[in-house]
Amino acid sequence: MRSFWALTISALMTIGSAAVADACANCKCGDPTLTLVGVEKPFAGRLRLSTDLSFRTEEHGDIRLGPRSSASDQRADLGLTFAPTQRLLLGATLPIVRRQLVQPNLAQEKVTGLANPELSAKAILWSDKPLRARHISGLTARLELPMSPERLDARGQGLSLDAQLDSGAWVSGLGLFYSFFRAPWSAHLSAEHRWSSVGWERHQPGASLSSSVSLQYQIATSLGVGLGIEGTLSARDEIEGAPVEGSSGAHLRTSPSLLWSPMTDVIVHTTLRVPVVNTSRDEETGVDLIAGVALDL
């Protein structure tokens, strides 16, 4: 527990002590909108550092077969994005996770460490004008690299799948996005298809199709509020080629958020992800609490 918070606090101090560029990012991209990492307007040379801290709970197992196991995650996502051109944004994320899993018999498994890093790219294929664009759209791509080792118990045996920090698989995604900017309003729409290779214990997560819609209103120059809706349709997982019953389903969440810029090129945000619909019998998630900071250099 102490090592987890020591790593995340160190990351926050690194971001907080970085030097700020001589001209603000909003000035360079020609738009005053406060934006989270991933939906910002790129400009050539834009560099962003970010740290997101999150807490979530979830339950695993088919409820018809008996009591479920419960898991709680504390997670820090250390991110870097860079725009080599005005139409391309590249990103990398390194997660640090502390997971505690409690089995129905009250046995516990605790793991802390680095999870799989992720690489991402966002390409703008169309905008209504080269500067101060109100409408932009394009493609997104992401790749999760299975670089994190399988976690073992004291006897050298692999921990249960639900206790692992990741799936141990290659996870790739390809999607579309559209963004609208007209101060004080902004809106973002996206859709993505994700699929995975085989991971730990010959387990292959099912392919998924997700979409999101978010709307943001900027109350003041340094303060914005937003509301999003996220939906996911997931196919059944497989273990050694056999389908896992109850693992497919639909998920729908709402995501209210608050953005605040205490100083130039620094954005602090908090987001709640509240589950509304879940048709999967194998997994049930609770409310996610996310707080983060992003710094433009």
TAQUIFEN-V635478 format. One record per helix or strand of 3 or more residues. SS is the DSSP state (H for helix, E for strand). FROM is the first residue (numbers start at 1). TO is the last residue. If there is no record, write none. Layout:
SS:FROM:TO / SS:FROM:TO
//
This chain:
H:2:16 / H:25:29 / E:46:60 / H:63:65 / E:69:85 / E:88:102 / E:108:114 / E:118:127 / E:135:144 / H:161:163 / E:171:182 / E:185:196 / H:200:202 / E:208:220 / E:223:234 / E:249:263 / E:266:278 / E:283:285 / E:288:296
//
